[in-house]
């Protein structure tokens, strides 16, 4: 995972 990947996943989890 990239350093921004976990950030994106976290945001997706929040928005979802």
GUDO-800060 format. One record per atom (N, C-alpha, C): residue in three letters; x, y, z. Coordinates in pm, whole numbers, padded with zeros to 5 digits, always signed. Example, Ala and Ser with C-alpha at 12.3 -4.5 7.8 and 13.67 -1.06 7.14 Angstrom:
2
Ala+01319-00569+00780/Ala+01230-00450+00780/Ala+01320-00330+00780/Ser+01285-00225+00708/Ser+01367-00106+00714/Ser+01290+00003+00787/
// end
This chain:
16
Unk+00084-00121+00000/Unk+00000+00000+00000/Unk+00087+00126+00000/Unk+00042+00223-00071/Unk+00118+00348-00073/Unk+00086+00430+00051/Unk+00163+00533+00073/Unk+00142+00616+00193/Unk+00008+00689+00185/Unk-00036+00716+00062/Unk-00164+00786+00045/Unk-00277+00684+00028/Unk-00239+00557+00006/Unk-00340+00453-00014/Unk-00426+00437+00110/Unk-00361+00430+00226/Unk-00438+00409+00350/Unk-00525+00532+00377/Unk-00477+00648+00336/Unk-00554+00770+00354/Unk-00681+00764+00269/Unk-00663+00717+00145/Unk-00777+00707+00054/Unk-00877+00605+00107/Unk-00824+00493+00155/Unk-00912+00389+00208/Unk-00988+00439+00329/Unk-00919+00514+00411/Unk-00983+00567+00532/Unk-01096+00662+00493/Unk-01068+00749+00398/Unk-01171+00842+00353/Unk-01289+00768+00294/Unk-01258+00665+00213/Unk-01365+00585+00152/Unk-01450+00522+00260/Unk-01388+00472+00365/Unk-01462+00408+00474/Unk-01550+00510+00544/Unk-01503+00632+00554/Unk-01581+00736+00621/Unk-01696+00781+00533/Unk-01667+00803+00406/Unk-01771+00849+00314/Unk-01874+00739+00291/Unk-01826+00615+00289/Unk-01918+00503+00264/Unk-02002+00484+00389/
// end
